[in-house]
Amino acid sequence: MSNTVTVNDFVPYELDDLAVIVPHASRYPNRWRWFWPQYAASVPRTVLGNTIVVYHNRDGGEVLIPDAVRDVEETSKLVICDREGRSAVWPTIAGLRATRSRIIASIQDDVEILNPGWVEDALDIFNEEPHIKILALVTMPGPGFHKIERICYEPWVRRLLRDGDYDAMSYIQGSARIANRSVWLAYYADLMEDFTVHDGEDVFFTIFARADGIPTVQFAHNFRHRGKPEQDIITD
């Protein structure tokens, strides 16, 4: 006889259960002027109020927040990440620490929102069983083991890194991800703070979730990546 106990107390997700983290690096003003209006128009007012814009002062020095970024405080929350260096991980973690929501999305400032109903679409998917999952832009191939081998030296992490061909692996792209709070805290917040290699954190997030059997749902029809790496340019 099994000792497993089933507790059927799932409470469906609603609009006020979703928060969005938007990391924005200080050196990309053109991205911001392009991104924010279309983002704000794509979400219900409740979700806009649950949006955390994390201004990353990545070049150091005095924190000078442009008016276009400061204006988000009229509708949303503004957080400062004053840590010098190139990393999308640090502002994302700062955003995680600023919210207590059940479902959390991270959307980069070079992502085009193609579907104005993406919030409702996401909640419908999370309300289907299993309720623990990741919605994301899923792409391939992976960036290769040589880029990801130096984050963490726990024995279980080393074992996971040896379990697969990452040069050919589909992986969760960091430009747009939505997951349960429990998923973010388990596979991201406490493992990646000192990791800075571009794309590597995406592969680690994928590896950790895959190893525990967390389902991933392709959500690419709602978002499109439009930025050029390390440039303040949006592509056509």
N, C-alpha and C positions, 0 to 999 in steps of 0.2 A: 504493500500500500504506500502511495506517495505521501510525503509530508508537506507537499506544496499546498499553500493556501491561496485561493484566488479572492481578492478583495475588489469587488466591482463598484468602484467609486469614482470612475473617471468623470471629470467635469469638463465639458466641451470648451474648446478655446474660442474666445471672442476677440473683438477688435482691441479691447484694452489689455489683452494678454500679450500683445506683440509690441516689441521695441525694436528700433533700428539704430545701429551704430554706423556713422559715416566718418571714417578717418579722412582727414584732409591735410596734406603736407603744405607747409607755409610757402613753398616755392612754386605753387601751381595755381595762381590766380585765374588764369584763363579756364582751366578745368572747372573751377568753382562757379564762375559766372555762367558756364554752360550747363553744369550739372544741377545746381540747386533749384532753379525754377521748374525744370521738368520733374525732378524728384518730388517737390512739394505739391505739384499738380497731380501726381500719380497716387497719393495716399489719402485715406480719409483723415479728417481733422483729428480724430482720436489718436491715430498712429503718428501724425505729425507732432502732436504734443508729447508722444513717447519717443521721439527721435533725439539721439545724442550725437551732436556734431563734435568730433574731437579734432581740435586744431593742433597739429603737430609742429612745434617749433624746432624742426630737425636740424637747422643750421646753427643753433645756439644764439647767444646774445640776448638783447632785450626782446621781450615778447610784444610784438606790435601787431595787433589783430586788425585786419582790414575791415572797413565798414561793411562790405558785402558779406563777410562772415559774421561780424558782430550782430548784424540784423536778424540772424536766425533766432536770437533770444526772444524775439516777438512771438514766436510760435513754438520753439523747441528749446532744448537744453544745450548749452555750449560748455565743453570741457577743454582744458588746456593740457596738452602733453608736452612738457618742456624737457625733452631728453634729446640731446644732440646725437644725430646719426640716422642712417637710412634704415627704416624698418616699418613695415605695415603692422607688425605684431604689437609693438608698444602702444600705439593709439587704439588698436582693437581691444587690448586688455584694459586700457583706461576706460573705454566705453563699457566693457563688461562690468567693471567695478562700479559704474555709475547707474546701473539699472538692476532691478529685481524682477524683471518680467519673466513670464513662463516660456515664451518663444522669443528668440533674439535673431535678428538679421544683421549681417554686416555687408554693406554695399559701398564699394569704392567710388571715388568721385570721377572716374572715367568710364562709368557704366551708363549706357543708355537704357532707360526704362521704356520698353516697347509696349507693355500691356498695362493700361491704367487700372486693371482689375487684379493686379498681381497679389495684393494683400488678401483679398477674399479667396483667391485661388489657393494661396498657401494655407490659410486656415482650414479650408475644406479638406485639403490633403492631410493636415495634422489631425483632424477630427476623425479620419479613417484609421482603423487598426492596421498595423501597430502604430501607436501614438508617438513613439520615440523614433525619430528619423532625421535625416538631413536632406534639405532641398538645395540644389546647387547647380551652377554651371559645371558640367562634367566634361572633361576633355582628355585627350591623349595625344602622343605618348608622354610618359612622365619625363621629368628633366634629368633623370639619371642618378645613380647611386653616388657618384662623385660629388654631387652638390648637397647631399643630405646626410652624410655620414658623421657629422660633427656636432649634433645638437645635444645629445643626452647619452649618458653612458650607463644607465640602469641595465642590468642584465636582460630584462624582458624586452627592452627597446632594441638591444642588439639582436636578439633572437627574431623579432619582427622584421628588422631590416634585412635579415638574411633569407626571409621567406617570400621570395618573389623576384621577378625580373622587372625592376622599376623603369628600365628604359622603354618598356612597352606597356606600362600600366596606365589604365584610365585613372584619372585623379580629380579631386574636387578643387576647382580653381578658386583662388581666394578673392576674386573680384566681386562675387555675389554668393553668399551662403546664408541659409536660414536653418536653425536647429533649435531643439529644446534647450532650455537653460542647463539641464543636467549634462547634455552632450558638450556644450561649450566649456563648462567648468571641468569636466572629466578629461577632455582631450586637447584642450587649448590653454586655458588660463594658467594652469600650474606647471606647464611643461615647456612653453616656448618663449618665455620672456627674454631670454638672452640670445635668442636666435635671430639672425638678421639676413641670411642668404636669400636672395630673391627666388621665389617659387618653392623653396625647400619646405617652408611651413605648410604649404598646401599638401605636399606629399605626406608629411608626417601626420597631419590631420586625417588624411585618407587612410593611412596605414593603421592608425590607432582605432578608428571607428570600424574599419573592415575587420580587424582582428576580433572585435567583440560582437560582430554581426549586426552593426547598426545599419539599417537600410538607407540607401541613398536614392533620391528621386531626381531625375533629370528635370531641371527647371529652366532650361536655356531659352524656352520660347518667351519668357518674360523679360529677359535682360540680354544686352549685347555689350561686349567689351569694346571700347572705342579709343582708348588712349595708347600713346606710344610710350614704351618704358623709359622712365627717367626724363621725360620731356613734357612740357606744358602744352601739349598738342593733342587735339582730338581728331581722329581719322575720319574719312568719309565712309 
